[in-house]
Amino acid sequence: MAKKSSNGGFGKLFLGFLLGVVAVVAGLFAYLKFGPLPVAVTDAPLPFEKQIVALPLNARIERESKNAPFGISEDVFESGAHVYRAQCASCHGTPGHDVGFAKHMFPTAPQLWKSHGEGVVGVSDDEPGETYWKVANGIRLSGMPSYKHILSDTQMWQVSLLLKNADKELPGPVTQILNSPIP
């Protein structure tokens, strides 16, 4: 009687596993190279794309969030309004004036002066440290640039504090700045 080798089963199992990995990698490469991936702004997002991106983004913001180095005042709001008007309004709109092309971006640029339920206007429900992080660092693959090398820390905090208070009545001069024509 011939004795069966016990190594043959493991070798076949390993070879099957290896061929399976190669097949998956080759299929993934073929899909990426020749498949209809959603790379255009008008394409539907991948399944769970928002959830997959939000998880690491929110974790990093929570880890790196800071507190504002100064409080709010009319001067802070006025300075923030000047910065907002010059740097942010072209995508995120102004009070009562949405930006038409923003809804055709992917992801859409949120209109930061528009109510989106329960008295929340724009990002007024976010902590200023979260808004500051997004302004300073930008958000990859979203169209939101980093302003870290364009604006000073003070300017980024002024905008963040202004947006935190977008759900409140702002002083008249601030509203005038926000509603003035783009230079």
C-alpha angles and dihedrals in degrees: 000000000000117000117229116234115243091207094068094073094052093047092051091047092050092046091049091049092048092048089048092053091047091049092050093047091047091048092049091049091049091049092049092046101040107011128101098257116182099249099136120086090238094054120103113256121256115265110280091002094136093048094047093050095041095056099064093033093055092043092052094046090050091049095048101033117130135194122249112265091220140027133249126278138150089265091054091049093047093050090045090050091054091051092044092050092050100040111020112026095077090070105018101041132222132262107303094359119090122191110245099212093048092082089055094057121094112257093020116247105246116239100236097201096050124099114238101183142306094032094303113140118193108311097339088123091059122087114253089243090061093050090045090053092051092048093046098043105025122214118273118241092005104091091248105128128208113255094189092110096035105048130039121245088253092054092048090050091047091055092044093051091046091053092047086060097043089111092060131073107270125212115272096250090053092052090048091053092049093048097044118111117271108262 
